[in-house]
Amino acid sequence: MNLETLTGLQVRTMCRSGQWTEPTAGMAAGFTQANLVVLSQNDAKAFATFCRLNPKPCPLLEELSPGSFEPTLLAPGADLRTDLPRYRIFRDGQCLDNPTSVESVWSGDCVAFLIGCSFTFDAALRRAALPVRHIEQSCNVPMYRTTIDCHPARPFTGPMIVSMRPMTHSQAEEAVRITRAYPRVHGEPVHMGDPLSIGINDLDRPDYGDPVAIHADEIPVFWACGVTPMEALIRAKLNFAITHDPGHMFVSDLRDSELCDPADVR
């Protein structure tokens, strides 16, 4: 099976049936992928404010009405309770379960948010013959906690999480140009080069995902990451929350070309 040529619907169908429970990097090239956050109504307004204050790591693509699990903007007919490969369920800031469905804990009080994901522009990087190492190595993208603080919207606070793709200097410059055109899926990198300057001590030990090889002529290139809200949820110690498992995204029907702003390519 060629995972790149699948459609968003085909990926979701595989997830819903339990056929696919792995990360979605490299799947359904050309279809927008999204991070998932589900909160109670009491917490939803503050979280929406957190997203507006931090558009780089939390570019909001769709907010659903309470109880709804069908993202009518991104994928009419989809079911956010079953159509991701794997989830995390939090109680009081602790991850208590890592299931492949959250139907049993979904209620009319649930408010779902879909947030842009950098997996969306991986296809554009590959079309430009730029390396996307986690796809080359068939693993999850490495993600790191940084010392870059997000703007707070109480009770949501915390650091920015970043994903990393190693490239040469010239490749990195081209990647900046390409990803700048995708502001709704994190846009251009937030940092390149020395990881210590943003609080990352060991690239071989990511906080989420898997380590990848970095060649002698390459530098690490860091993009804001949609796992950032998960860190904020953990710190807030909410009574209840659901997220995607890092790297296990919702694959929508929206084409990445619909999120690309050519005016930003310069």
QUICORLIN-V966170 format. One record per pair of residues at least 24 apart in sequence whose ideal C-beta (glycine too) atoms are under 7 Angstrom apart, sorted by the first residue. I is the first residue (numbers start at 1). J is the second residue. D is the distance in Angstrom with one decimal. If there is no record, write none. Layout:
# QUICORLIN-V966170
I J D
I J D
This chain:
# QUICORLIN-V966170
3 27 4.6
4 29 4.3
7 31 6.6
8 75 6.2
8 251 4.5
8 252 5.2
8 253 4.8
9 253 6.6
11 251 4.2
12 78 5.6
12 83 4.0
12 251 6.2
15 82 6.9
15 83 5.2
15 84 5.8
15 85 5.1
16 79 6.8
16 82 4.5
16 83 5.4
18 100 6.0
20 85 5.4
21 85 4.8
21 86 5.5
21 100 5.4
22 85 6.0
23 140 4.5
23 247 3.7
23 248 5.7
24 85 6.4
24 119 6.4
24 248 6.3
24 249 4.5
24 251 5.8
25 119 5.5
25 122 6.7
25 134 5.5
25 135 5.6
25 140 6.6
25 141 6.0
25 247 6.5
26 135 4.2
27 251 6.4
28 251 5.0
29 123 4.1
30 123 5.7
30 255 5.8
30 256 5.6
31 251 5.6
31 252 6.2
31 253 6.8
31 254 7.0
31 255 6.4
31 256 6.9
32 74 7.0
32 120 4.9
32 185 7.0
32 252 4.8
32 254 4.2
32 255 7.0
32 256 5.5
32 259 6.1
33 117 4.4
33 119 4.3
33 120 5.3
33 249 4.1
33 250 6.8
33 251 5.3
34 61 5.6
34 74 6.6
34 114 4.1
34 115 6.1
34 116 6.4
34 117 5.5
34 249 6.1
34 250 4.7
34 252 6.0
35 115 4.3
35 117 5.3
35 226 3.3
35 244 5.7
35 249 6.5
36 80 6.3
36 84 6.2
36 112 6.7
36 114 6.2
36 243 6.0
36 244 4.4
36 250 5.5
37 113 4.5
37 115 6.6
37 229 5.1
37 243 5.5
38 110 5.2
38 111 6.9
38 112 4.8
38 241 6.6
38 242 3.8
39 111 5.6
39 238 6.7
39 241 5.5
40 109 5.1
40 239 7.0
40 240 5.7
41 66 5.3
41 109 5.5
41 111 5.7
43 238 5.7
44 111 3.9
46 153 5.3
46 154 6.6
46 155 6.7
46 156 6.1
47 113 6.7
47 156 6.1
49 153 4.1
50 153 3.9
50 156 4.1
50 232 6.4
51 115 7.0
53 151 4.0
53 153 5.7
54 150 4.7
54 151 5.6
56 186 6.4
56 187 6.7
56 190 6.5
56 224 4.3
57 150 6.8
57 160 5.1
57 161 6.8
57 224 4.0
57 225 6.2
57 226 6.7
57 228 3.8
58 115 5.5
58 226 6.9
58 228 6.1
58 229 5.8
59 115 6.2
59 116 3.9
59 183 6.8
59 184 4.8
59 185 6.4
59 186 6.4
60 113 6.3
60 115 5.9
61 114 4.7
61 115 6.4
61 116 5.5
61 184 6.5
62 114 4.5
63 113 5.3
64 111 6.6
64 112 4.4
66 108 6.3
66 109 6.4
66 110 6.9
66 111 5.4
67 108 3.8
67 110 6.2
69 106 6.3
69 112 6.6
71 114 5.9
74 114 6.0
74 252 3.8
74 253 6.6
74 254 5.2
75 252 4.6
75 253 4.5
80 112 5.3
80 250 6.8
81 106 5.1
83 250 6.5
84 244 5.3
84 248 5.8
84 249 6.8
84 250 5.1
85 248 4.1
86 245 3.9
86 248 4.3
87 242 5.8
87 243 6.9
87 244 6.2
87 245 6.0
88 243 4.9
88 245 5.4
89 242 5.6
90 233 6.1
90 238 6.8
90 241 4.3
91 239 6.8
91 240 6.2
92 237 5.4
92 239 6.4
93 234 5.0
93 236 6.9
93 237 3.6
93 238 6.8
98 245 6.0
102 242 5.3
114 250 6.3
115 226 4.6
115 229 6.7
116 184 4.9
116 185 3.7
116 186 6.1
116 226 6.6
117 185 6.0
117 226 5.2
117 249 5.3
118 163 5.5
118 185 6.0
118 186 4.9
118 223 4.9
118 225 6.7
119 249 5.9
120 182 6.6
120 185 4.2
120 256 5.0
120 259 6.8
121 178 6.9
121 179 5.2
121 182 4.7
121 185 5.8
121 256 6.8
123 256 6.3
124 178 5.4
124 256 6.8
125 175 6.0
125 178 6.2
128 174 6.2
128 178 5.9
130 167 6.5
130 171 5.3
130 174 6.2
130 175 5.7
131 167 5.9
131 171 6.7
132 165 6.1
133 165 6.1
133 166 5.7
133 212 4.2
133 213 6.4
134 210 7.0
134 212 5.5
137 212 5.7
137 213 6.9
139 210 4.1
139 212 6.8
140 209 4.0
140 210 4.7
140 247 4.0
141 209 5.1
141 247 6.3
142 206 3.8
142 209 4.7
142 210 6.2
142 211 5.6
142 212 5.7
143 206 5.6
143 207 6.1
143 208 3.9
143 209 4.7
143 225 5.4
143 227 5.5
143 246 6.2
144 200 4.7
144 206 5.5
144 207 5.5
145 207 4.7
145 231 6.9
146 198 4.4
146 199 5.0
146 200 6.4
147 198 5.9
147 199 3.2
148 190 7.0
148 198 5.9
150 228 6.5
150 232 6.9
155 236 4.0
156 232 4.2
156 236 5.7
157 232 6.3
157 235 5.9
158 231 4.5
158 232 4.5
158 235 4.9
159 231 6.4
160 224 5.9
160 228 5.4
161 225 4.4
161 227 4.4
161 228 4.5
161 231 5.9
162 190 6.3
162 222 4.1
162 223 6.2
162 224 6.1
162 225 5.3
163 223 5.2
163 225 4.5
164 220 5.0
164 221 6.7
164 222 5.3
165 221 5.3
166 212 6.7
166 214 4.3
166 215 6.9
166 218 4.2
166 219 6.9
166 220 5.5
166 221 6.9
167 218 5.8
167 219 6.9
167 221 5.4
168 217 5.4
168 218 5.6
169 219 6.5
172 219 6.4
172 221 4.9
175 221 6.2
177 265 6.1
179 223 7.0
180 264 4.8
180 265 6.6
181 260 4.9
181 261 5.4
181 262 6.4
181 264 4.5
181 265 4.7
182 259 5.7
182 260 6.0
183 261 6.7
183 264 6.6
184 259 4.8
185 259 6.0
186 223 5.1
186 224 4.7
189 221 5.1
189 222 5.7
189 223 5.2
190 222 5.8
190 223 6.6
190 224 5.2
191 222 4.5
192 219 5.9
192 221 5.0
192 222 7.0
193 219 5.2
195 220 5.8
198 222 7.0
208 246 4.1
209 246 6.1
209 247 5.7
